[in-house]
Amino acid sequence: MTRSPEARLWHAILAHALHDAARGKDAGWIGSTDFEAVCTLAGLDPQAVAERFDPERFRRLMQAA
């Protein structure tokens, strides 16, 4: 599956925002209209992203990277 440059950009924006949320910065953003728009533009299902987001797991993954 090849993603467009725009979808890759929105995916990176989403990853950055999730990183911030995992660190406690604006965690209320998840589930907002803006969150849904970013997920959609990234080609992802907003509900699925929100359901699977685990801040602790995300922090561990970011530390390992």
Protein Blocks (a to p, Z undefined) as FASTA:
>chain_A
ZZdfklmmmmmmmmmmmmmmmnopakllgopaklmmmmmmnopafklmmmmpcfklmmmm
mmmZZ
